[in-house]
Amino acid sequence: MSAAPAELKPRLIEALRTVFDPEIPINVYDLGLIYDLHVDDAGDVRVRMTLTSPACPVAEAIPGQVESRLRGVAGVRQVNVELVWDPPWSRERMSEAARLQLGLDEEPRGPKPFVSADALRRR
């Protein structure tokens, strides 16, 4: 008998937080790479996730790590990880904690003022 989805989901998120993007010291959950996490009453888990870039050198490794960690959670029967590229990942998907850890502002400061080449020459 598996755990109820409401009991299992926090443990799945905890497991996801142990998988890190090797190029960014943030876990895949807080980095916003997990688009959807669904668990049913039988303990079957479906994950839709992305990576920071389709050219990511670890494109094959991270989804496998996600699957492995989720399979290790008590009450999980099966895991299906789907890697998607639409919508593309952006830093807006990151948790507030991840943005703070990377030293990114919560909200972008806006565009930098344009300085023309003529203005630079006059300086």
N, C-alpha and C positions, 0 to 999 in steps of 0.2 A: 504494500500500500504506500502510495507516495504522499508527500506533504501537499497541503492545499496551496494553490498558486500564490495566494496572498502571503503565506509563510515562506514560500520558496524564493520569491522574487528578491527580497533583500539579501538573501544569501548568494544569489546569482550575481547581483550587483557587487557584492563584496569580492566575489571571485574575479569578476571583470576588472576590478581595481588592482589586481595583482599582475595584469598583463600590461607591459609598457611598450610604447613606441621607442625603439632604440635611439632614434635621432632627437627625440624630445623627451625630457625626463618627467613625463606625465602619463598616467595610466589611460588606457583606451576609453574608459567610461567617461572620465572627467575631460578628456580631450575632445569628446563629442563624436567619436567615431562609431558609437553604437546608435543607430537610428531607431531600431525597434527591438524590444525584448519581450517575447511572449512565452508564457508557460501555461500549459493546459492541465486539467485535472489528473491526467495520466502521468504527468511528470515529463512530458515532451516539451523541449525548449526550441524556439525558433528565434534566430538573431539575424537582423539585417544590419550590416555594418559597412563602413567604407574605410578608406585610408586617406592620409593627407594629400596624396597624389597618386594618379595611376602609374607613374614611373617609380613609385616607392620600391626601393631595392628589397624590402622584406614583405612584398605583397603576398607571397605564398606562406610565409612563416606566421604572421600575426593571426590570421583567421584560424590556423591550426592550433595555436596557443590558446585562443579563445575557446575553441571547441574542447580542448583537453581540460582546461580549468573548469569549464562548466560541467563536463562529465564527472568531475571529481566531487561535485556537490551532492550530498546525500539527498535522495528523493528524485534525482534526475534519472529518467529512463533513456531518452534519446536527445541528441543535440543536432540541429541543422543550422549551419552558419552560411548565410548568403552574402557575398561581397557585391556591393552595388556602387555605382559611380554617379548616380543621379538621385538626389541633388548632389552637386559637388560639395566637398567639405569646405568650410570656412571657419575662421577663428571665432565667429559669433556663436558657433555650436559649443564652444568650450564652457565649462562651468566657471562660475566666478572665482572659485578657489584656484582653478588651473590658470586663469588669466593673472591672478595675483601672484601665483608662484612664478610665473614667467615674467613678471614685471610689466604686464600689459595693462593699460587703462581699461576700466570697465566699459567706457564709451570712447570711441575714437575722438580725437581732438579736432578732426576736420581737416580739410585740405590745407597744405602749406601755401602761403601766399606766393603768387607768381612773381618772379623777378626776371625781367627781360635781359637779354644779353647787352642791350644798349645801356641799361641802368647799371649793370655790373662794370662796364667799361668806364662810365663816368665817375666811378668811385675812386 
